[in-house]
Each structure stands twice: as structure tokens, then as C-alpha cells.
């Protein structure tokens, strides 16, 4: 019962944090100090680096986009130690031709026995190069 409550709290935290990750910082108390993160362009370990990646996302969002959104579709407890978040990133680049960026993905979070996230793997629906090519297309 206690474990289920902890998992529900993690899901609630993710549901609150993820939609605004381009605007404000997330909560880090649901992650281990040695969290492992991987997406199609980054891979690292440690909560300090995890904080840096979210700071970088916010910085680049403000610098390169007039609008950017992280649309969270669903967060679910799919297995005993796994939480899955399905999402879409979409936005308008700060260029005269107002290029649009759009891609879907999902985040797989693995929980340790203390119900803290020790691994976060992001999977995208297209290759990084295909996403970058969107920068050159007229919006």
C-alpha cells in the first residue's frame, strides 16, 4: 500500500512538472542522486547533470522559440518498477519563416526499491536529423 502511494505521488509530480518543463524547473526529489538519463542525443549519469539538461532545455526554448510546448498525453504505471509518460513537443522557431517543430515521444522511468527514479530513457518518433530539418521548413 505504501509503495502504491509513493508511485501515485511520482505520477502526480510528473503530471505537474512535465507540461511546464520549458517554463520552470522540475522537482528533483523523486530522482536518485545517480540517475541515468538517455535520449537520442544525450547520455549521462547524476542528478547534477540531470538538472543541467532541464536548465538547458529552458534556456534554448527561450532563445530559439517564440512558442514551445510539451504536451503530456498520459502518465501510467505500466509495470512494477516502470512509469511511462507519452508526450509531444511542438513549437515555433524564432526565425522569419516561422518554422515549426513537432515530434512525439515517450519517457520510460525505472524505479528502485525505495520508489525513486533511477533511470529515465526518452524515445522519439523520428531521428534527431529529421527534427533539425524541420528548422528549415516554412511554418
mmCIF file of the C-alpha atoms, coordinates in Angstrom:
data_MODEL
# 
_entry.id   MODEL 
# 
loop_
_atom_site.group_PDB 
_atom_site.id 
_atom_site.type_symbol 
_atom_site.label_atom_id 
_atom_site.label_alt_id 
_atom_site.label_comp_id 
_atom_site.label_asym_id 
_atom_site.label_entity_id 
_atom_site.label_seq_id 
_atom_site.pdbx_PDB_ins_code 
_atom_site.Cartn_x 
_atom_site.Cartn_y 
_atom_site.Cartn_z 
_atom_site.occupancy 
_atom_site.B_iso_or_equiv 
_atom_site.pdbx_formal_charge 
_atom_site.auth_seq_id 
_atom_site.auth_comp_id 
_atom_site.auth_asym_id 
_atom_site.auth_atom_id 
_atom_site.pdbx_PDB_model_num 
ATOM 1   C CA . UNK A 1 1   ? 0.000  0.000  0.000   1.00 0.00 ? 1   UNK A CA 1 
ATOM 2   C CA . UNK A 1 2   ? 2.799  2.418  0.928   1.00 0.00 ? 2   UNK A CA 1 
ATOM 3   C CA . UNK A 1 3   ? 4.580  1.603  -2.328  1.00 0.00 ? 3   UNK A CA 1 
ATOM 4   C CA . UNK A 1 4   ? 1.451  2.324  -4.378  1.00 0.00 ? 4   UNK A CA 1 
ATOM 5   C CA . UNK A 1 5   ? 1.045  5.700  -2.665  1.00 0.00 ? 5   UNK A CA 1 
ATOM 6   C CA . UNK A 1 6   ? 4.672  6.564  -3.449  1.00 0.00 ? 6   UNK A CA 1 
ATOM 7   C CA . UNK A 1 7   ? 4.166  5.622  -7.108  1.00 0.00 ? 7   UNK A CA 1 
ATOM 8   C CA . UNK A 1 8   ? 0.985  7.693  -7.277  1.00 0.00 ? 8   UNK A CA 1 
ATOM 9   C CA . UNK A 1 9   ? 2.932  10.660 -5.859  1.00 0.00 ? 9   UNK A CA 1 
ATOM 10  C CA . UNK A 1 10  ? 5.635  10.231 -8.516  1.00 0.00 ? 10  UNK A CA 1 
ATOM 11  C CA . UNK A 1 11  ? 2.979  10.143 -11.244 1.00 0.00 ? 11  UNK A CA 1 
ATOM 12  C CA . UNK A 1 12  ? 1.356  13.285 -9.816  1.00 0.00 ? 12  UNK A CA 1 
ATOM 13  C CA . UNK A 1 13  ? 4.730  15.041 -9.715  1.00 0.00 ? 13  UNK A CA 1 
ATOM 14  C CA . UNK A 1 14  ? 5.468  14.096 -13.334 1.00 0.00 ? 14  UNK A CA 1 
ATOM 15  C CA . UNK A 1 15  ? 1.995  15.239 -14.415 1.00 0.00 ? 15  UNK A CA 1 
ATOM 16  C CA . UNK A 1 16  ? 2.652  18.616 -12.769 1.00 0.00 ? 16  UNK A CA 1 
ATOM 17  C CA . UNK A 1 17  ? 6.285  19.047 -13.858 1.00 0.00 ? 17  UNK A CA 1 
ATOM 18  C CA . UNK A 1 18  ? 6.418  17.872 -17.456 1.00 0.00 ? 18  UNK A CA 1 
ATOM 19  C CA . UNK A 1 19  ? 3.890  20.211 -19.125 1.00 0.00 ? 19  UNK A CA 1 
ATOM 20  C CA . UNK A 1 20  ? 5.825  23.262 -17.872 1.00 0.00 ? 20  UNK A CA 1 
ATOM 21  C CA . UNK A 1 21  ? 9.411  21.991 -18.210 1.00 0.00 ? 21  UNK A CA 1 
ATOM 22  C CA . UNK A 1 22  ? 10.217 24.647 -20.841 1.00 0.00 ? 22  UNK A CA 1 
ATOM 23  C CA . UNK A 1 23  ? 8.999  27.381 -18.471 1.00 0.00 ? 23  UNK A CA 1 
ATOM 24  C CA . UNK A 1 24  ? 10.095 26.417 -14.962 1.00 0.00 ? 24  UNK A CA 1 
ATOM 25  C CA . UNK A 1 25  ? 12.251 23.892 -13.172 1.00 0.00 ? 25  UNK A CA 1 
ATOM 26  C CA . UNK A 1 26  ? 11.027 20.438 -12.240 1.00 0.00 ? 26  UNK A CA 1 
ATOM 27  C CA . UNK A 1 27  ? 11.039 18.738 -8.825  1.00 0.00 ? 27  UNK A CA 1 
ATOM 28  C CA . UNK A 1 28  ? 14.152 16.633 -8.272  1.00 0.00 ? 28  UNK A CA 1 
ATOM 29  C CA . UNK A 1 29  ? 13.192 14.831 -5.063  1.00 0.00 ? 29  UNK A CA 1 
ATOM 30  C CA . UNK A 1 30  ? 11.679 11.873 -6.987  1.00 0.00 ? 30  UNK A CA 1 
ATOM 31  C CA . UNK A 1 31  ? 15.061 11.008 -8.570  1.00 0.00 ? 31  UNK A CA 1 
ATOM 32  C CA . UNK A 1 32  ? 18.130 9.219  -7.214  1.00 0.00 ? 32  UNK A CA 1 
ATOM 33  C CA . UNK A 1 33  ? 21.434 11.088 -6.967  1.00 0.00 ? 33  UNK A CA 1 
ATOM 34  C CA . UNK A 1 34  ? 22.948 8.787  -9.594  1.00 0.00 ? 34  UNK A CA 1 
ATOM 35  C CA . UNK A 1 35  ? 20.036 8.938  -12.063 1.00 0.00 ? 35  UNK A CA 1 
ATOM 36  C CA . UNK A 1 36  ? 20.915 7.698  -15.550 1.00 0.00 ? 36  UNK A CA 1 
ATOM 37  C CA . UNK A 1 37  ? 19.459 9.633  -18.496 1.00 0.00 ? 37  UNK A CA 1 
ATOM 38  C CA . UNK A 1 38  ? 19.499 8.814  -22.204 1.00 0.00 ? 38  UNK A CA 1 
ATOM 39  C CA . UNK A 1 39  ? 17.758 10.265 -25.236 1.00 0.00 ? 39  UNK A CA 1 
ATOM 40  C CA . UNK A 1 40  ? 18.740 10.126 -28.926 1.00 0.00 ? 40  UNK A CA 1 
ATOM 41  C CA . UNK A 1 41  ? 21.401 12.859 -28.466 1.00 0.00 ? 41  UNK A CA 1 
ATOM 42  C CA . UNK A 1 42  ? 22.426 12.768 -24.775 1.00 0.00 ? 42  UNK A CA 1 
ATOM 43  C CA . UNK A 1 43  ? 23.564 10.203 -22.257 1.00 0.00 ? 43  UNK A CA 1 
ATOM 44  C CA . UNK A 1 44  ? 24.829 10.852 -18.734 1.00 0.00 ? 44  UNK A CA 1 
ATOM 45  C CA . UNK A 1 45  ? 24.555 9.938  -15.091 1.00 0.00 ? 45  UNK A CA 1 
ATOM 46  C CA . UNK A 1 46  ? 23.992 12.047 -11.984 1.00 0.00 ? 46  UNK A CA 1 
ATOM 47  C CA . UNK A 1 47  ? 21.415 14.444 -10.594 1.00 0.00 ? 47  UNK A CA 1 
ATOM 48  C CA . UNK A 1 48  ? 23.648 17.474 -11.228 1.00 0.00 ? 48  UNK A CA 1 
ATOM 49  C CA . UNK A 1 49  ? 23.788 16.652 -14.951 1.00 0.00 ? 49  UNK A CA 1 
ATOM 50  C CA . UNK A 1 50  ? 20.059 15.933 -14.906 1.00 0.00 ? 50  UNK A CA 1 
ATOM 51  C CA . UNK A 1 51  ? 19.459 19.436 -13.537 1.00 0.00 ? 51  UNK A CA 1 
ATOM 52  C CA . UNK A 1 52  ? 21.705 20.881 -16.257 1.00 0.00 ? 52  UNK A CA 1 
ATOM 53  C CA . UNK A 1 53  ? 19.750 19.188 -19.070 1.00 0.00 ? 53  UNK A CA 1 
ATOM 54  C CA . UNK A 1 54  ? 16.490 20.740 -17.842 1.00 0.00 ? 54  UNK A CA 1 
ATOM 55  C CA . UNK A 1 55  ? 18.139 24.147 -17.420 1.00 0.00 ? 55  UNK A CA 1 
ATOM 56  C CA . UNK A 1 56  ? 19.473 23.809 -20.988 1.00 0.00 ? 56  UNK A CA 1 
ATOM 57  C CA . UNK A 1 57  ? 16.008 22.949 -22.313 1.00 0.00 ? 57  UNK A CA 1 
ATOM 58  C CA . UNK A 1 58  ? 14.546 26.075 -20.703 1.00 0.00 ? 58  UNK A CA 1 
ATOM 59  C CA . UNK A 1 59  ? 17.418 28.267 -21.917 1.00 0.00 ? 59  UNK A CA 1 
ATOM 60  C CA . UNK A 1 60  ? 17.203 27.053 -25.522 1.00 0.00 ? 60  UNK A CA 1 
ATOM 61  C CA . UNK A 1 61  ? 13.405 27.231 -25.504 1.00 0.00 ? 61  UNK A CA 1 
ATOM 62  C CA . UNK A 1 62  ? 13.545 30.929 -24.626 1.00 0.00 ? 62  UNK A CA 1 
ATOM 63  C CA . UNK A 1 63  ? 16.405 31.643 -27.016 1.00 0.00 ? 63  UNK A CA 1 
ATOM 64  C CA . UNK A 1 64  ? 15.246 29.782 -30.131 1.00 0.00 ? 64  UNK A CA 1 
ATOM 65  C CA . UNK A 1 65  ? 11.436 29.605 -29.925 1.00 0.00 ? 65  UNK A CA 1 
ATOM 66  C CA . UNK A 1 66  ? 8.620  32.137 -29.871 1.00 0.00 ? 66  UNK A CA 1 
ATOM 67  C CA . UNK A 1 67  ? 6.341  29.337 -28.658 1.00 0.00 ? 67  UNK A CA 1 
ATOM 68  C CA . UNK A 1 68  ? 7.174  25.849 -27.418 1.00 0.00 ? 68  UNK A CA 1 
ATOM 69  C CA . UNK A 1 69  ? 5.011  23.272 -25.694 1.00 0.00 ? 69  UNK A CA 1 
ATOM 70  C CA . UNK A 1 70  ? 5.484  19.929 -24.019 1.00 0.00 ? 70  UNK A CA 1 
ATOM 71  C CA . UNK A 1 71  ? 2.092  18.274 -24.380 1.00 0.00 ? 71  UNK A CA 1 
ATOM 72  C CA . UNK A 1 72  ? 1.781  15.458 -21.872 1.00 0.00 ? 72  UNK A CA 1 
ATOM 73  C CA . UNK A 1 73  ? -0.743 12.884 -23.063 1.00 0.00 ? 73  UNK A CA 1 
ATOM 74  C CA . UNK A 1 74  ? -0.523 10.170 -20.438 1.00 0.00 ? 74  UNK A CA 1 
ATOM 75  C CA . UNK A 1 75  ? 1.500  9.020  -17.444 1.00 0.00 ? 75  UNK A CA 1 
ATOM 76  C CA . UNK A 1 76  ? 0.929  5.409  -16.426 1.00 0.00 ? 76  UNK A CA 1 
ATOM 77  C CA . UNK A 1 77  ? 2.363  2.777  -14.136 1.00 0.00 ? 77  UNK A CA 1 
ATOM 78  C CA . UNK A 1 78  ? 2.949  0.061  -16.735 1.00 0.00 ? 78  UNK A CA 1 
ATOM 79  C CA . UNK A 1 79  ? 4.949  -2.466 -14.722 1.00 0.00 ? 79  UNK A CA 1 
ATOM 80  C CA . UNK A 1 80  ? 6.003  -2.985 -11.115 1.00 0.00 ? 80  UNK A CA 1 
ATOM 81  C CA . UNK A 1 81  ? 9.025  -0.689 -11.459 1.00 0.00 ? 81  UNK A CA 1 
ATOM 82  C CA . UNK A 1 82  ? 8.203  1.296  -14.624 1.00 0.00 ? 82  UNK A CA 1 
ATOM 83  C CA . UNK A 1 83  ? 6.319  4.523  -15.256 1.00 0.00 ? 83  UNK A CA 1 
ATOM 84  C CA . UNK A 1 84  ? 5.680  5.567  -18.853 1.00 0.00 ? 84  UNK A CA 1 
ATOM 85  C CA . UNK A 1 85  ? 4.941  9.127  -19.992 1.00 0.00 ? 85  UNK A CA 1 
ATOM 86  C CA . UNK A 1 86  ? 3.718  9.784  -23.553 1.00 0.00 ? 86  UNK A CA 1 
ATOM 87  C CA . UNK A 1 87  ? 4.197  13.289 -24.925 1.00 0.00 ? 87  UNK A CA 1 
ATOM 88  C CA . UNK A 1 88  ? 4.563  15.658 -27.885 1.00 0.00 ? 88  UNK A CA 1 
ATOM 89  C CA . UNK A 1 89  ? 6.954  18.587 -28.308 1.00 0.00 ? 89  UNK A CA 1 
ATOM 90  C CA . UNK A 1 90  ? 5.762  21.324 -30.643 1.00 0.00 ? 90  UNK A CA 1 
ATOM 91  C CA . UNK A 1 91  ? 6.783  24.894 -31.208 1.00 0.00 ? 91  UNK A CA 1 
ATOM 92  C CA . UNK A 1 92  ? 7.546  27.815 -33.485 1.00 0.00 ? 92  UNK A CA 1 
ATOM 93  C CA . UNK A 1 93  ? 11.163 28.747 -34.080 1.00 0.00 ? 93  UNK A CA 1 
ATOM 94  C CA . UNK A 1 94  ? 12.332 32.339 -33.759 1.00 0.00 ? 94  UNK A CA 1 
ATOM 95  C CA . UNK A 1 95  ? 13.135 32.662 -37.485 1.00 0.00 ? 95  UNK A CA 1 
ATOM 96  C CA . UNK A 1 96  ? 11.493 34.873 -40.146 1.00 0.00 ? 96  UNK A CA 1 
ATOM 97  C CA . UNK A 1 97  ? 9.867  31.852 -41.846 1.00 0.00 ? 97  UNK A CA 1 
ATOM 98  C CA . UNK A 1 98  ? 8.357  30.714 -38.502 1.00 0.00 ? 98  UNK A CA 1 
ATOM 99  C CA . UNK A 1 99  ? 9.466  27.107 -38.862 1.00 0.00 ? 99  UNK A CA 1 
ATOM 100 C CA . UNK A 1 100 ? 7.505  24.605 -36.797 1.00 0.00 ? 100 UNK A CA 1 
ATOM 101 C CA . UNK A 1 101 ? 8.994  21.803 -34.735 1.00 0.00 ? 101 UNK A CA 1 
ATOM 102 C CA . UNK A 1 102 ? 6.932  18.745 -33.915 1.00 0.00 ? 102 UNK A CA 1 
ATOM 103 C CA . UNK A 1 103 ? 7.766  15.281 -32.619 1.00 0.00 ? 103 UNK A CA 1 
ATOM 104 C CA . UNK A 1 104 ? 6.254  12.661 -30.376 1.00 0.00 ? 104 UNK A CA 1 
ATOM 105 C CA . UNK A 1 105 ? 7.985  10.583 -27.798 1.00 0.00 ? 105 UNK A CA 1 
ATOM 106 C CA . UNK A 1 106 ? 7.758  8.718  -24.581 1.00 0.00 ? 106 UNK A CA 1 
ATOM 107 C CA . UNK A 1 107 ? 9.784  8.638  -21.385 1.00 0.00 ? 107 UNK A CA 1 
ATOM 108 C CA . UNK A 1 108 ? 10.419 5.398  -19.560 1.00 0.00 ? 108 UNK A CA 1 
ATOM 109 C CA . UNK A 1 109 ? 11.164 5.893  -15.871 1.00 0.00 ? 109 UNK A CA 1 
ATOM 110 C CA . UNK A 1 110 ? 12.513 2.988  -13.810 1.00 0.00 ? 110 UNK A CA 1 
ATOM 111 C CA . UNK A 1 111 ? 12.022 2.891  -10.052 1.00 0.00 ? 111 UNK A CA 1 
ATOM 112 C CA . UNK A 1 112 ? 14.363 1.478  -7.439  1.00 0.00 ? 112 UNK A CA 1 
ATOM 113 C CA . UNK A 1 113 ? 13.091 -0.395 -4.331  1.00 0.00 ? 113 UNK A CA 1 
ATOM 114 C CA . UNK A 1 114 ? 12.824 2.958  -2.500  1.00 0.00 ? 114 UNK A CA 1 
ATOM 115 C CA . UNK A 1 115 ? 10.434 4.187  -5.232  1.00 0.00 ? 115 UNK A CA 1 
ATOM 116 C CA . UNK A 1 116 ? 12.812 6.778  -6.606  1.00 0.00 ? 116 UNK A CA 1 
ATOM 117 C CA . UNK A 1 117 ? 13.505 7.148  -10.325 1.00 0.00 ? 117 UNK A CA 1 
ATOM 118 C CA . UNK A 1 118 ? 16.996 5.839  -11.108 1.00 0.00 ? 118 UNK A CA 1 
ATOM 119 C CA . UNK A 1 119 ? 16.680 5.732  -14.915 1.00 0.00 ? 119 UNK A CA 1 
ATOM 120 C CA . UNK A 1 120 ? 14.988 7.998  -17.476 1.00 0.00 ? 120 UNK A CA 1 
ATOM 121 C CA . UNK A 1 121 ? 15.089 6.927  -21.137 1.00 0.00 ? 121 UNK A CA 1 
ATOM 122 C CA . UNK A 1 122 ? 13.485 9.111  -23.805 1.00 0.00 ? 122 UNK A CA 1 
ATOM 123 C CA . UNK A 1 123 ? 12.428 7.631  -27.142 1.00 0.00 ? 123 UNK A CA 1 
ATOM 124 C CA . UNK A 1 124 ? 11.488 9.892  -30.073 1.00 0.00 ? 124 UNK A CA 1 
ATOM 125 C CA . UNK A 1 125 ? 9.319  9.039  -33.073 1.00 0.00 ? 125 UNK A CA 1 
ATOM 126 C CA . UNK A 1 126 ? 11.966 10.330 -35.512 1.00 0.00 ? 126 UNK A CA 1 
ATOM 127 C CA . UNK A 1 127 ? 15.708 10.719 -35.739 1.00 0.00 ? 127 UNK A CA 1 
ATOM 128 C CA . UNK A 1 128 ? 17.361 13.932 -34.444 1.00 0.00 ? 128 UNK A CA 1 
ATOM 129 C CA . UNK A 1 129 ? 18.324 14.903 -38.017 1.00 0.00 ? 129 UNK A CA 1 
ATOM 130 C CA . UNK A 1 130 ? 14.693 14.768 -39.111 1.00 0.00 ? 130 UNK A CA 1 
ATOM 131 C CA . UNK A 1 131 ? 13.761 17.079 -36.248 1.00 0.00 ? 131 UNK A CA 1 
ATOM 132 C CA . UNK A 1 132 ? 16.538 19.542 -37.148 1.00 0.00 ? 132 UNK A CA 1 
ATOM 133 C CA . UNK A 1 133 ? 15.408 19.538 -40.798 1.00 0.00 ? 133 UNK A CA 1 
ATOM 134 C CA . UNK A 1 134 ? 12.095 20.979 -39.581 1.00 0.00 ? 134 UNK A CA 1 
ATOM 135 C CA . UNK A 1 135 ? 14.041 24.169 -38.725 1.00 0.00 ? 135 UNK A CA 1 
ATOM 136 C CA . UNK A 1 136 ? 14.472 24.932 -42.430 1.00 0.00 ? 136 UNK A CA 1 
ATOM 137 C CA . UNK A 1 137 ? 10.865 24.295 -43.490 1.00 0.00 ? 137 UNK A CA 1 
ATOM 138 C CA . UNK A 1 138 ? 8.426  27.162 -43.696 1.00 0.00 ? 138 UNK A CA 1 
ATOM 139 C CA . UNK A 1 139 ? 5.892  27.099 -40.868 1.00 0.00 ? 139 UNK A CA 1 
# 
